[in-house]
Every structure is written in structure tokens, then in C-alpha cells.
């Protein structure tokens, strides 16, 4: 059960771009998030992230690898953060997806530092959480206009 959750129903085992496929798995969760009130949505993201930290910590032990590429629940958490308070449309989904993947892959400061300094699941999820914050802010800035 831990591995199924950590790997986003085994999408983390896809040999090419598992993080991208893991992000896709989060789309139904993002829709669910979009119908929640802002406060309930925030609580949902918080609970999901705490669960993701625990699952990632356990998955690292089972896989015997720190921040294994097979663990994609962190991308799922980051994508939820990316789309928080952004209306759920095809345009926002695609734009948020691209921004999140860019932030997650490029890891601008201090994202990369979080990944390497936080222990266990905190490091696995922490960098994607912050990538989601950056992507959310970038998306909001890009769509707010002058």
C-alpha cells in the first residue's frame, strides 16, 4: 500500500519522466481541490502533504534509496499547491502543469537546498511543495495583468 501511494498508483515505475506522469495522476485531486472552500482546500493540502511526508519516508526505507525517482507523491502534493485558489480550467491546468514542472526540474533557490538538507520525506516533499508555491505565484502573477 505504501509503494502504491508513493508511486502514484505505480506511475513512478514508468522509466521515462516518472515525475511528469506522477503530476498527471494528481489532476483528479486538483479538481476536487477546486470545489472546496479556500479554508477547506488549505486543510486538504496540509493533510495531503503531511501524509505524503510520512509515505515518502516509509517508501525510502522500502526502496532503500533516498528520494527515489519512483516516489511521485511529492509531485502530486506540489501540483495541488500550484493550483490552489486558481480556477480549474483546461488553460489553468496546462499552464499550472508547465510552470510546476519547470520549477520542479530547474529547482531555483532555495528549492534545491530544501531537497538536500531536510531529512527523509520532509526533503522529498519539501522541494516540490516550494516548487508549487513558486508556480502558483508565477501563474497568479502572469494572469493578474497590470
Secondary structure as UniProt FT lines:
FT   HELIX           2..6
FT   TURN            7..10
FT   HELIX           11..13
FT   HELIX           18..25
FT   HELIX           27..34
FT   HELIX           38..63
FT   TURN            66..67
FT   TURN            69..70
FT   HELIX           73..83
FT   TURN            84..85
FT   HELIX           90..106
FT   TURN            108..110
FT   HELIX           111..117
FT   HELIX           120..144
//
